[in-house]
Amino acid sequence: MKGRKKKEFPLYKEGISKHKLQIKFIHKKGKNMVNQETSNEIRTQPCPACYLCGGQGSSLYEGLRDRLFGATGNWNLKKCQNPECGLLWLDSMPVEEDIGKAYQNYFTHQDVTALSTWPHRVYRSIKEGYLGHKYGFKKESFTKWKHLLGILIYLHPVRRSGLDYTFMCLPRQHGERLLDVGCGSGSMLKQMQSLGWCVEGVDVDPIALENAKSKGLKVRLGKLEDQMYLNNCFDAITMSHLIEHVYDPLQLLRECHRILKPSGHLLVVTPNSESLGHRMFKDNWLGLDPPRHLHLFTPSALYQLAERAGFSKPKISTMTRGANGSFLASRDIQRTGIHVMDSHQPKFLRIWAEAMSLVEWMISKANPNIGEEIALVAEK
């Protein structure tokens, strides 16, 4: 994104709530269930113009349904025609008071149970060896042979990219403060703590936060802007797959800018609407996720947003982390109209998805905007 001309866009706010998404989870025995006392219908509000630049978008997809968790409604997606923007958004969009209904059957941020088959044990050893060598993340079981196994990950650049974002590409630190917005069960925070960071988290899911607290982590419930953090109090803020759920992403990034220290860094990861997966699967692409994904960004749109929030030197890149899972899920949606999260996939399809992720990585060498996810690194 070097050399890009800065272009100021008036932020369009008509019909958009000023508050960030607040998800309400309803649980029974640890599982989400539908609240029978209220209607499942999600009320909507028109959003005809682009949130970023105010341009009149053109219809991209119509009649989309929730293919993952069964929320009610049909959803239309628009695309901004401004080549410097390209934002995608829902029109009509769920009203903020009803957005919790889109999450009633949504997976909560629970820890993933590690499989104990020998291929999974070998891969965990390779992962520990790579992370221990590059980031200093060493468990008690870390040995020289794990260090040697870690070198193998360099043969698979897609997997290596995913492991780098285990730590959001942040180096080992001693006592610097890190805030994870949308921290879930705190797995990433626990790992960052092992690298010497002084960590905190914020999330709107109370069940996930109970899990995080059980790990001894300092976490808060609610929206970031309601926490009333002091100015200039964090060295780094991370945010993975959250900003696409937010009604007012500019307000969110401005709050991050306020609470970061001078020269502090913001790291954001979000689905890339210009990805190979979207180009292949179109309206069946997993990353669309209506009606939970309110705004979907292009690299250019996220760059503009970071500049508007006050960040200097924003750097944008795309990556193929998780591309294999995205290809598998999108194929399910294309063939059956739905995808069941964490469902077992036949071996030949898993091999195909791994191959496609490598294809995406190779294409990205010529077209750097083709990866499944956008990564933003911005400095205050």
Secondary structure, DSSP 8 states (H G I E B T S, - for coil): -TT----------TT--SS-------EETTEE---TTS-----EE---B-TTT--B-EEEEEEE--SSS---S-EEEEE---TTT--EEESSEE-GGGGGGGGTT-----------SHHHHHHHHHHHHHHHHHH----TT--HHHHHHHGGGGG-HHHHHHHHTTTTT----SS-EEEEET-TTSHHHHHHHHTT-EEEEEES-HHHHHHHHHTT--EEES-GGGS---TT-EEEEEEES-GGG-S-HHHHHHHHHHHEEEEEEEEEEEEBTTSHHHHHHGGG-GGG-TTT--EEB-HHHHHHHHHHTT-EEEEEEEE-TTHHHHHHHHHHHHHHS---TT----HHHHHHHHHHHHHHHHHHTT-TT-SSEEEEEEE-
